[in-house]
């Protein structure tokens, strides 16, 4: 017999996060470097009041429940207000990635059928080129004040601060079912058109709890967190929501993400934790080395988006005393799936063995489950050796793509497209993307492992490995390198370093230097573009020892 518990049925809503922050952590500050230039300071109490006015302003513009409201904006206080205002009235906050090509943005705007677009000053010229081809768009709000409002050809353009000041405030956040759609993010569309992932209030609140845990992001009101990851990348990995939940102090970097600008904000504002992709940390570390800087308060960084190279982990920890938390996720998983916190037992191991674990993407966060399956769809052993298709399920994993006819799942699990191992302690490691894996003579070679080893060689700024045709082995690895400025790199030295750590038949057959590697809109190396560039590359038929 099923016995129902006698608990109140209170829906999990995003408005509950900001309402909690405004009451329990009312005077906690949020610092933003604005597009206009000055540093702006607010509190959770003030932010909720302004979010309520923005919600009223959007309703006055005709935004209703279920309507999609787009943003083209950097990390700043107005963007945070928009997160809570849009979702708080039952509409859908749709973050647009300005690093996408205009045609991709146009496709996404029209596919989502956005009715209002809020844009930072930076992107006004871009929006001017798009709006005429967006029939559903009724209004554009420029996220600035009257003083900084530019001359624009935008039809029906509004000034953010003007529409807020016209409202009385004091909005009572409405209640609705927790499975109501809250926000929308599109994948970068590396294969086919971008696909929309539609999050719910329930999934977002549960994800906020999950990432705040002590062995995950370790959030709380004594922490000061600077999200380098943009708010247009899977909702800044959920940090604005989790900060409201926990009362965490946020420092928002605005458009300036260079090493010097980030370092100055870290130091000026006493940042204790930050999160971002490896390319950003490369720039910061280069600035630190060049100018002999040290961190005063920063004690940990979260690295995700792509694999953290061992050299980067060691640089943060050994040179600057900053703990690295490796994490993994994707747009379809809200995004966090794993975090690589070291267990107490592992912390007693020799440092090199700890680093070997830290290079993995980590253990599943409570709320999601992971498994790996073989080509036959059968689950594989979690022994750290068997590699298979990585699959995930849980309350913040998408069940289907927005407006898609078919489900994104098989047997209740979402197939990530990653190839991975999971060891007996639960630590998962991505060995490749299924479409990027190099299959040489029927055996898999991990491009990620080779790339991580290559960037460990002094003078190598970036590395990418792709498979190129081979007359005997079908395909073999080609190593493509970017040298640090003013440094010479001997390819033989790079190959020798790799050879010490991998089977001989994994060793790349050739090394090519380029001025820069192509990157996707989310900062990952675009293997698609790289393969296109080297599609006619031919290797000799020399025998590879096995």
BELSULCOR-V870257 format. One record per backbone hydrogen bond with DSSP energy under -1.0 kcal/mol. CO is the residue of the C=O (numbers start at 1). NH is the residue of the N-H. If there is no record, write none. Layout:
CO;NH / CO;NH
//
This chain:
5;7 / 8;10 / 14;18 / 15;19 / 16;20 / 17;21 / 18;22 / 20;24 / 21;25 / 25;28 / 26;45 / 28;44 / 30;42 / 31;252 / 32;40 / 38;34 / 40;32 / 42;30 / 43;47 / 44;48 / 45;49 / 46;50 / 47;51 / 48;52 / 49;53 / 50;54 / 51;55 / 52;56 / 53;57 / 54;58 / 55;59 / 56;60 / 57;61 / 58;63 / 59;62 / 64;67 / 67;92 / 68;115 / 69;94 / 70;118 / 71;96 / 72;120 / 75;254 / 76;80 / 77;81 / 78;82 / 79;83 / 80;84 / 81;85 / 82;86 / 83;87 / 84;88 / 86;91 / 87;90 / 90;66 / 92;69 / 93;184 / 94;71 / 97;100 / 101;105 / 102;106 / 103;107 / 104;108 / 105;109 / 106;110 / 107;111 / 108;112 / 109;114 / 115;138 / 115;139 / 116;70 / 117;141 / 118;72 / 119;143 / 120;123 / 121;124 / 123;127 / 124;128 / 127;131 / 130;133 / 131;134 / 134;137 / 139;117 / 140;158 / 141;119 / 142;144 / 142;160 / 144;161 / 156;140 / 158;142 / 159;163 / 160;164 / 161;165 / 162;166 / 164;167 / 177;180 / 178;202 / 180;201 / 182;93 / 183;199 / 184;95 / 185;197 / 195;187 / 196;402 / 197;185 / 199;182 / 200;204 / 201;205 / 202;206 / 203;207 / 204;208 / 205;209 / 206;210 / 207;211 / 208;212 / 211;217 / 213;216 / 213;218 / 220;223 / 223;249 / 224;272 / 224;273 / 225;251 / 226;275 / 230;233 / 230;236 / 233;237 / 235;238 / 236;239 / 238;242 / 239;243 / 240;244 / 241;245 / 242;246 / 243;247 / 243;248 / 249;225 / 250;31 / 252;33 / 258;262 / 259;263 / 260;264 / 261;265 / 262;266 / 263;267 / 264;268 / 265;269 / 266;271 / 272;299 / 272;300 / 273;226 / 274;302 / 275;228 / 275;229 / 276;304 / 277;280 / 277;281 / 278;282 / 279;283 / 280;284 / 281;285 / 282;286 / 283;287 / 284;288 / 285;289 / 286;290 / 287;291 / 288;293 / 299;323 / 300;274 / 301;325 / 302;276 / 303;327 / 309;313 / 310;314 / 311;315 / 312;316 / 313;317 / 314;318 / 315;319 / 316;322 / 323;301 / 325;303 / 326;340 / 328;337 / 328;338 / 330;333 / 331;334 / 332;398 / 335;330 / 337;365 / 338;328 / 339;341 / 339;363 / 343;347 / 345;348 / 346;349 / 350;354 / 351;355 / 352;356 / 353;357 / 354;358 / 355;359 / 357;360 / 362;428 / 363;339 / 365;368 / 369;393 / 371;391 / 372;380 / 373;389 / 374;377 / 378;374 / 381;383 / 388;420 / 389;373 / 390;416 / 391;371 / 392;414 / 393;369 / 394;397 / 399;408 / 401;404 / 410;413 / 413;410 / 414;392 / 417;434 / 418;390 / 419;431 / 419;432 / 420;388 / 421;429 / 422;384 / 423;426 / 427;423 / 428;361 / 428;362 / 429;421 / 432;419 / 433;436 / 433;437 / 438;445 / 440;443 / 443;440 / 445;438 / 446;450 / 447;451 / 448;452 / 449;453 / 450;454 / 451;455 / 454;457 / 457;460 / 459;484 / 462;482 / 464;480 / 466;478 / 468;476 / 470;474 / 473;441 / 473;475 / 474;470 / 476;468 / 477;509 / 478;466 / 479;512 / 480;464 / 481;514 / 482;461 / 482;462 / 484;487 / 490;494 / 491;495 / 492;496 / 493;497 / 494;498 / 495;499 / 496;500 / 498;501 / 503;506 / 504;507 / 510;479 / 512;481 / 518;526 / 520;523 / 524;520 / 525;527 / 526;530 / 527;531 / 528;532 / 529;533 / 530;534 / 532;535 / 534;537
//
